[in-house]
């Protein structure tokens, strides 16, 4: 099973993007789905996570601006990003932890005027 992330791009400050991450096959016993990001010169950080129960949690820096959601039938996780800021720039990685730990290849987001 592979994860395919998409939806990144160049956007102006204040704009929006929607990231998608689809699994190529079924993933068993999914515990959580998450999005991480890695800004230039920085360590990868957790941005948002959605648990099996449906509970969500966000990094303080994105609360109120980003929304994580999922489609269980499609093994797909989304990240709706609004009111984007230059500091949101980075490579965004999806992660699905189930029968094993799966990572997407990353999709680049650049917030710049």
C-alpha positions as CSV (number, residue, x, y, z in Angstrom):
1,X,0.0,0.0,0.0
2,X,1.3,3.5,-0.9
3,X,0.0,6.9,0.1
4,X,-0.3,9.5,-2.6
5,X,-0.5,13.1,-1.4
6,X,-1.7,15.9,-3.6
7,X,-3.0,19.5,-3.5
8,X,0.1,21.5,-2.6
9,X,1.1,24.5,-4.5
10,X,1.8,28.2,-4.4
11,X,-0.7,30.4,-2.7
12,X,-0.8,34.0,-1.5
13,X,-1.1,34.8,2.2
14,X,-4.7,34.6,3.3
15,X,-5.5,32.0,0.7
16,X,-6.6,28.4,1.0
17,X,-5.5,24.9,-0.1
18,X,-6.9,21.5,0.4
19,X,-4.5,18.6,0.7
20,X,-5.5,15.0,0.0
21,X,-3.8,11.7,0.8
22,X,-5.2,8.5,-0.7
23,X,-4.1,5.0,0.0
24,X,-3.6,2.7,-2.9
25,X,-5.2,-0.2,-1.1
26,X,-6.9,-1.2,2.1
27,X,-5.2,-0.4,5.5
28,X,-6.3,-2.5,8.4
29,X,-6.8,-1.4,12.0
30,X,-6.3,2.3,11.4
31,X,-5.5,4.0,14.7
32,X,-5.0,7.5,13.3
33,X,-4.4,9.6,10.3
34,X,-2.3,12.6,10.4
35,X,-0.5,15.4,8.6
36,X,3.0,16.6,9.4
37,X,5.0,19.4,7.8
38,X,8.6,20.2,7.5
39,X,9.6,23.8,6.9
40,X,13.0,24.6,5.4
41,X,15.8,24.1,7.9
42,X,13.4,22.8,10.6
43,X,12.3,19.4,12.0
44,X,9.2,17.7,10.9
45,X,6.2,18.6,13.1
46,X,2.7,17.3,13.7
47,X,0.1,19.6,12.2
48,X,-3.1,17.7,12.7
49,X,-4.3,14.2,13.7
50,X,-7.6,12.4,13.5
51,X,-8.0,9.4,15.7
52,X,-10.0,6.2,15.1
53,X,-12.8,7.7,17.3
54,X,-13.0,10.8,15.1
55,X,-11.4,13.0,17.7
56,X,-9.0,15.6,16.2
57,X,-6.1,17.6,17.5
58,X,-4.1,20.4,16.0
59,X,-0.8,22.2,16.5
60,X,-1.4,25.5,18.2
61,X,-0.1,27.4,15.2
62,X,-2.9,26.1,13.0
63,X,-5.9,25.9,15.3
64,X,-8.9,27.6,13.9
65,X,-7.4,27.7,10.4
66,X,-6.8,24.0,9.4
67,X,-9.3,21.2,9.4
68,X,-8.5,17.5,9.1
69,X,-11.1,15.1,7.9
70,X,-11.2,11.6,6.4
71,X,-13.2,9.3,4.2
72,X,-12.9,5.8,5.7
73,X,-14.3,4.1,2.7
74,X,-11.6,5.5,0.5
75,X,-8.8,5.4,3.1
76,X,-8.3,9.0,2.4
77,X,-7.4,11.9,4.7
78,X,-7.8,15.6,3.9
79,X,-6.3,18.8,5.3
80,X,-8.3,21.9,4.6
81,X,-6.0,24.9,5.1
82,X,-7.4,28.4,5.3
83,X,-6.0,31.9,6.1
84,X,-2.6,30.6,5.1
85,X,0.5,32.4,6.4
86,X,4.1,32.4,5.1
87,X,5.1,30.4,8.1
88,X,2.9,27.6,6.8
89,X,5.3,27.0,4.0
90,X,6.8,23.6,3.9
91,X,6.5,20.0,2.7
92,X,3.4,18.4,4.0
93,X,3.4,14.6,4.7
94,X,0.5,12.4,5.4
95,X,0.8,9.5,7.8
96,X,-1.6,6.6,8.4
97,X,-0.9,4.3,11.3
98,X,-2.7,1.0,11.0
99,X,-1.4,-2.5,10.5
100,X,1.8,-0.7,9.8
101,X,3.0,2.9,9.6
102,X,2.5,4.5,6.2
103,X,3.9,7.7,4.9
104,X,3.1,9.7,1.8
105,X,5.8,11.2,-0.4
106,X,5.1,14.8,0.6
107,X,3.4,17.7,-1.2
108,X,5.0,21.2,-1.1
109,X,3.1,24.2,0.1
110,X,4.5,27.7,-0.5
111,X,2.7,30.7,0.9
112,X,4.1,33.8,-0.6
113,X,3.1,37.0,-2.3
